[in-house]
Amino acid sequence: MTGTQTKSISALLQKVIDESDGDKIEVREVIDTLGARGFGPLLLFPAVITLLPTGALPLVQAICGFLIICLSLQIALGRKNPWLPERLKDAGLSREKFETAFEKKKKLIGKIDGLLAKRLKSLTRETNQRVTGAVISLLALGMIVIGFIPFAPDLFVLPILFFALGYMTQDGLFVLLGYAGVGLVLVLAPWLIGQMA
């Protein structure tokens, strides 16, 4: 998932805004902007979109979930370059709504950026990344399935955010936080399933 020279969430999101055209930010524009930097930033973008107020918009969670599944399965299979179907590349989000949501959470994102550092790098090796890719795909599937329960998808997408940050910046502590988040999902999943019944 590594390969980026830009090591902060704020810088990556701002880069997407600056390099996109028109009133809509399309998935293909995100790929063009971040694709050369590896899977980590590409996973980070839909995870952040889901956690920001933009995640409450119709179909946004489902689109982000399918995007994460497509990317994470490729990580699990050991692919080096991301690929997405054309129809998914055409999906997009209102530029204005994204910018507004980003501005509202900019201070919080900046604080998270300040916590990132290179540590426990052995946890970010490729073998671990492939295992984590499979775990992320299951989390994203769960996010889609329970999408109709308010705030429930956030529980599934938060570990994905930690994994993306950890591998993107070679910060093994965030990888550990991701697996701690998976443990929380496993504990709370039966209760969430009960809400669906």
N, C-alpha and C positions, 0 to 999 in steps of 0.2 A: 504494500500500500504506500510505501515511501516513494520519494522522487520529487517532492516539491522543494523549491527554494524559498517559498513564502511560508513562514512558520507561525502565522497567527490567523485566528478565525476572522477578525476584523479586516485584515488586509485581503484575505481571499474573497470575502463577501463584497468588499468595496471594489475589488478588481472586476468581479462579475457585473456589478452595476455600471462601472465606468466603460466596460468593453461591450456592453449590450446595446442594441439599437431598437428604436421604436417604443411602443407603450407596453410591450410584453417581453418578459425574459423567458426565452425558450430553452428547453433542455439542451438542444444542439449548441446554443450559445455558451452554456455552462461547460459543455464538453470541449468546445473550441478553446475556451479560456483556461480551463483547469485540467483537461485531459492529459496533457504532456507532463503534468506534475504527479501522476499516479492515481491509484484508486482512492487513497485516503481523502483528498480534498473533494473528490466526486461523491463519496459517501457522506462527507461532512455537510455538503450543501443541502440534500433532502432532509437530513436529520435536523438541521437548524431550522429549515422551512417548517417542519412539523411542530417543533417546539415553540417557534415564534407565534404571535397571533394569527399569522397567515395559515397555520395548521387548521384553524376553525373554518376556513373557506370550503365550500362544497367540492368534493372529489380530490382536494389537495392531498389529504392523508393517503388515499388509495394510490394516487399517481406516485407520490414519494415512496410508498411501500413497494410498488412494483419496480421502481427505479433501483431501490436498495437491493431487492432480490436479484435483479439482473446483474448488478455489479458484484454483489457478495458471492454469488455462485461462481462467477469467473475467478474471483480470488481463491475460492475453495479448490478450483480446478487448476490453479497455478498459472493462469493467463497473465501476460505482462502488459498487454494493451487493452483498455476497455472497449467494449463493443455494445451498442444498443440498437434495437429495432427502430426503423424510421418513424413509425407511428408514435413511439414513446419520445423520440427526439422532438416531435412537433408539439408536445405538451408544453404548457407555459404558465406563467403567473404574472399578474398585473405588476408592472414595474413600480407604479405609484404605491400600491399596497405593500410591496416588498420593502421599498425604501422607507416607508412610514414605520413598518414593524421593526426594521433594522435600527432606525434612529431611536426608537423607544427602548430597545434593549442594548444599545451600544455600550453603555457603562458596564453592564453586567458581563457582556462579551469581553470587554477589555480586562476585567478582573480575572476571567478564566484564562485569557491569554497570558496574564502575568504569572499564572501557576505552572505553566508548561516549562519543562526542562528535559535535557537528555539524561536519563537515569534508568537503571535496571534494563539496559538495552538488550540483554539476552532474551527478554520476553517479547521482543519485537522482531525476532528472526522470521524468515519466510515460512518455516515449518509451522510455527505458531500462527502465522497469518492465515494459512490455509484452513486450519482448524477453526479459527475465529470466523473466517468467511462463511463456513457452514452454520455456525451459531447465529451469525447476523441474519442469514437468510430466514432462519426459523423465527427470529425476533420480528423481522419485517412482516412475515406471514401472520404472526399473531397480532401485529399492529393493524393490519388490514381487517382481520376477522372481528376484532372488538372495537373497530373504529366508530361505531354508533354510540358507544358509552362515553360520555363527556370526560375528557382528560385521561382516560385509560390508555390510549395509544402513547402518551408521554412516558408511561412506565416502561414500555417496550423500546421506545426510540432513544431513551437516555443512555442505556448501555452502548447502543450503536454510536452515539456521539462520542462517548469515552474511547471506544475502540478506534474510531477514525482519528481522533486527536492523538491517541497513544502511538499508533503506527506512523502517522504522518510526521510526528516530531520525534520519534524514537524515545518516547516517554513510557517506560514500562509500568510506572505507577498508574497511569491512566488506563492501561490495559487491565491491570488488576481491578481498578474501579469498575471497568466494563463487566468483568466476570462477577464482581460483587453485585452489580445491577442485575445480572442474569439470575443470580441466586434469589434476589428479591422478587423477580418475576415469577420464579418457580414457586415461591412461598405464597404469593398473592394470586397466582393464576387460577387455583380452584375457586377462590372467592369471586373472581371476575366471571368465570364460567357460570357460577351460580346466578350471577346477575343476568346472564343471557337466557337462563331457563325460564 
